[in-house]
């Protein structure tokens, strides 16, 4: 999750404290749980790694404030992708 912080930061338009809170929340999420940024442009889903480390799907919908997708659409898309991960 933390390795993806620069991408999350850019796409979510977050300041440093918001980014830190978001990455901590994502890292603490249960497998399959989606965590969405305040602006809705970034969704992270922690995936079940089978006990062999951590795996996360990060979906961004373009730059913050510059996407044609609605908040719910970004969340649904991330959940659909995550459900296909095995």
TATAFEN-V734669 format. One record per residue. RES is the residue in one small letter. PHI is phi in radians with two decimals (* if undefined). Layout:
RES;PHI
RES;PHI
//
This chain:
x;*
x;-1.19
x;-1.15
x;-1.59
x;-0.97
x;-1.07
x;-1.19
x;-1.08
x;-1.03
x;-1.17
x;-1.28
x;-1.56
x;1.01
x;-1.65
x;-1.42
x;-1.06
x;-1.23
x;-1.19
x;-1.07
x;-1.06
x;-1.09
x;-1.16
x;-1.17
x;-1.13
x;-1.08
x;-1.15
x;-1.20
x;-1.57
x;-1.15
x;-1.33
x;-0.94
x;1.58
x;-1.44
x;-1.59
x;-2.09
x;-1.89
x;-1.20
x;-1.02
x;-1.45
x;1.44
x;-1.47
x;-2.27
x;-2.29
x;-2.04
x;-2.18
x;-1.33
x;-1.85
x;-1.29
x;-1.66
x;1.27
x;1.46
x;-1.96
x;1.94
x;-1.95
x;-2.36
x;-2.42
x;-1.73
x;-2.05
x;-1.96
x;-2.09
x;-2.00
x;1.48
x;-1.26
x;-0.93
x;1.37
x;-2.23
x;-2.19
x;-1.64
x;-1.51
x;-1.46
x;-0.87
x;-1.12
x;-1.19
x;-1.12
x;-1.10
x;-1.11
x;-1.13
x;-1.10
x;-1.13
x;-1.13
x;-1.09
x;-1.11
x;-1.19
x;-1.56
x;-1.30
x;-2.17
//
